[in-house]
Amino acid sequence: MVLTVEGGTGLSDAEAYASVADLDAYVTDFGLTLATSSTAEKEVALRIAARDMDAQYKLRWKGERTTADQFLDWPRTGVLTRDGRYIEEAPLPTNLKRANIELAIRSRDGDTLTPDVTNPGNIKREKIKAGEVEQDTTYQNPKEQTKKYTIVENLLRDLIIPGGMVERG
Protein backbone atom coordinates (compact mmCIF):
# COMPACT_ATOMS: atom_id res chain seq x y z
CA MET A 1 0.00 0.00 0.00
CA VAL A 2 1.39 3.40 -0.97
CA LEU A 3 2.08 5.81 1.89
CA THR A 4 -0.20 8.88 1.97
CA VAL A 5 1.88 11.85 3.13
CA GLU A 6 0.29 14.97 4.63
CA GLY A 7 1.44 18.05 2.78
CA GLY A 8 -0.46 20.72 4.66
CA THR A 9 -3.99 20.42 3.26
CA GLY A 10 -5.58 18.34 6.04
CA LEU A 11 -6.03 15.03 4.23
CA SER A 12 -8.59 12.65 5.71
CA ASP A 13 -6.41 9.66 4.79
CA ALA A 14 -2.90 10.95 5.61
CA GLU A 15 -0.61 8.43 7.31
CA ALA A 16 2.68 10.29 7.81
CA TYR A 17 4.28 13.72 7.78
CA ALA A 18 7.32 12.64 5.75
CA SER A 19 7.87 10.48 2.69
CA VAL A 20 10.33 7.63 2.15
CA ALA A 21 12.35 10.01 -0.05
CA ASP A 22 12.45 12.50 2.87
CA LEU A 23 13.61 9.72 5.19
CA ASP A 24 16.32 8.54 2.78
CA ALA A 25 17.60 12.11 2.24
CA TYR A 26 17.67 12.77 6.00
CA VAL A 27 19.60 9.58 6.70
CA THR A 28 22.13 10.52 4.00
CA ASP A 29 22.40 14.20 4.99
CA PHE A 30 23.06 13.43 8.65
CA GLY A 31 25.24 10.36 8.05
CA LEU A 32 22.88 8.12 9.96
CA THR A 33 22.43 4.41 9.60
CA LEU A 34 19.12 2.68 9.18
CA ALA A 35 18.48 -0.99 9.63
CA THR A 36 18.28 -2.45 6.13
CA SER A 37 14.74 -2.08 4.99
CA SER A 38 12.63 -2.03 1.90
CA THR A 39 10.44 0.86 0.82
CA ALA A 40 7.43 -0.94 2.33
CA GLU A 41 9.22 -1.32 5.69
CA LYS A 42 10.17 2.37 5.69
CA GLU A 43 6.54 3.28 4.97
CA VAL A 44 5.40 1.20 7.94
CA ALA A 45 8.01 2.89 10.15
CA LEU A 46 6.82 6.36 9.07
CA ARG A 47 3.18 5.40 9.74
CA ILE A 48 4.01 4.08 13.21
CA ALA A 49 6.11 7.15 13.99
CA ALA A 50 3.37 9.61 12.93
CA ARG A 51 0.72 7.68 14.86
CA ASP A 52 2.84 7.55 18.02
CA MET A 53 3.96 11.16 17.71
CA ASP A 54 0.35 12.35 17.42
CA ALA A 55 -0.63 10.17 20.39
CA GLN A 56 2.19 11.47 22.55
CA TYR A 57 1.81 15.16 21.72
CA LYS A 58 -1.97 15.37 21.12
CA LEU A 59 -2.56 17.46 24.25
CA ARG A 60 0.58 19.57 23.79
CA TRP A 61 0.33 20.72 20.15
CA LYS A 62 -0.02 24.48 19.79
CA GLY A 63 -2.89 25.90 17.78
CA GLU A 64 -5.86 24.04 16.36
CA ARG A 65 -6.37 21.47 13.63
CA THR A 66 -7.10 23.07 10.25
CA THR A 67 -10.06 20.90 9.32
CA ALA A 68 -12.43 18.69 11.29
CA ASP A 69 -11.95 15.67 9.03
CA GLN A 70 -8.13 15.61 8.77
CA PHE A 71 -6.68 12.33 10.02
CA LEU A 72 -3.38 13.53 11.49
CA ASP A 73 -2.97 16.37 14.00
CA TRP A 74 -1.22 18.60 11.44
CA PRO A 75 -1.69 20.99 9.68
CA ARG A 76 -2.67 23.44 12.42
CA THR A 77 -3.61 27.10 12.60
CA GLY A 78 -2.59 29.67 15.20
CA VAL A 79 0.80 28.16 15.99
CA LEU A 80 3.02 30.93 17.37
CA THR A 81 6.75 30.22 17.66
CA ARG A 82 8.99 31.35 20.52
CA ASP A 83 10.24 34.26 18.41
CA GLY A 84 6.72 35.52 17.70
CA ARG A 85 6.11 34.19 14.16
CA TYR A 86 3.03 32.33 13.08
CA ILE A 87 3.68 29.05 11.26
CA GLU A 88 1.94 28.65 7.91
CA GLU A 89 -0.41 25.69 7.46
CA ALA A 90 1.35 24.56 4.28
CA PRO A 91 3.89 23.34 3.72
CA LEU A 92 4.25 21.49 6.99
CA PRO A 93 7.06 22.64 9.29
CA THR A 94 10.38 21.02 8.39
CA ASN A 95 11.00 20.07 12.02
CA LEU A 96 7.68 18.20 12.17
CA LYS A 97 8.83 16.07 9.23
CA ARG A 98 12.24 15.58 10.84
CA ALA A 99 10.63 14.46 14.11
CA ASN A 100 8.52 11.93 12.15
CA ILE A 101 11.72 10.67 10.51
CA GLU A 102 13.69 10.47 13.78
CA LEU A 103 10.95 8.36 15.33
CA ALA A 104 10.72 6.21 12.18
CA ILE A 105 14.47 5.51 12.39
CA ARG A 106 14.10 4.41 16.00
CA SER A 107 11.12 2.27 15.05
CA ARG A 108 13.12 0.56 12.26
CA ASP A 109 15.97 -0.06 14.70
CA GLY A 110 13.57 -2.03 16.91
CA ASP A 111 12.87 0.64 19.53
CA THR A 112 9.36 0.64 20.98
CA LEU A 113 8.08 4.20 20.82
CA THR A 114 5.17 3.71 23.21
CA PRO A 115 5.97 0.74 25.45
CA ASP A 116 3.30 -0.89 27.55
CA VAL A 117 3.74 -0.36 31.29
CA THR A 118 3.37 -3.51 33.34
CA ASN A 119 4.82 -2.16 36.60
CA PRO A 120 4.13 1.49 37.37
CA GLY A 121 6.82 1.59 40.08
CA ASN A 122 7.36 0.76 43.72
CA ILE A 123 4.40 1.39 45.99
CA LYS A 124 5.22 4.09 48.53
CA ARG A 125 1.80 4.24 50.20
CA GLU A 126 -1.39 2.25 49.69
CA LYS A 127 -4.75 2.96 51.29
CA ILE A 128 -7.70 0.61 50.75
CA LYS A 129 -11.18 1.02 52.20
CA ALA A 130 -13.91 -1.63 51.84
CA GLY A 131 -17.08 0.35 52.66
CA GLU A 132 -18.04 2.46 49.62
CA VAL A 133 -14.89 1.24 47.87
CA GLU A 134 -11.89 3.56 48.04
CA GLN A 135 -8.36 3.02 46.82
CA ASP A 136 -5.51 5.52 47.16
CA THR A 137 -2.11 4.34 45.88
CA THR A 138 1.03 6.47 45.66
CA TYR A 139 4.06 5.23 43.75
CA GLN A 140 7.69 5.96 44.46
CA ASN A 141 9.71 6.58 41.30
CA PRO A 142 6.91 5.77 38.85
CA LYS A 143 7.96 4.64 35.40
CA GLU A 144 6.82 6.75 32.46
CA GLN A 145 4.34 5.24 30.05
CA THR A 146 6.01 6.75 27.00
CA LYS A 147 9.61 7.29 26.04
CA LYS A 148 10.88 10.78 25.47
CA TYR A 149 13.51 11.48 22.86
CA THR A 150 15.51 14.66 23.39
CA ILE A 151 16.09 15.21 19.66
CA VAL A 152 12.34 14.93 18.95
CA GLU A 153 11.45 17.28 21.82
CA ASN A 154 14.00 19.79 20.51
CA LEU A 155 12.75 19.52 16.93
CA LEU A 156 9.17 20.11 18.08
CA ARG A 157 10.00 22.92 20.53
CA ASP A 158 8.19 25.61 18.52
CA LEU A 159 5.20 23.34 17.83
CA ILE A 160 4.35 22.09 21.32
CA ILE A 161 3.43 23.60 24.65
CA PRO A 162 6.30 23.01 27.12
CA GLY A 163 5.63 20.09 29.50
CA GLY A 164 3.61 21.01 32.57
CA MET A 165 2.17 24.19 31.06
CA VAL A 166 -1.39 24.82 29.96
CA GLU A 167 -2.26 27.06 27.02
CA ARG A 168 -5.47 29.04 27.32
CA GLY A 169 -7.26 30.39 24.28
Disulfide bonds with the S-S distance in Angstrom:
none
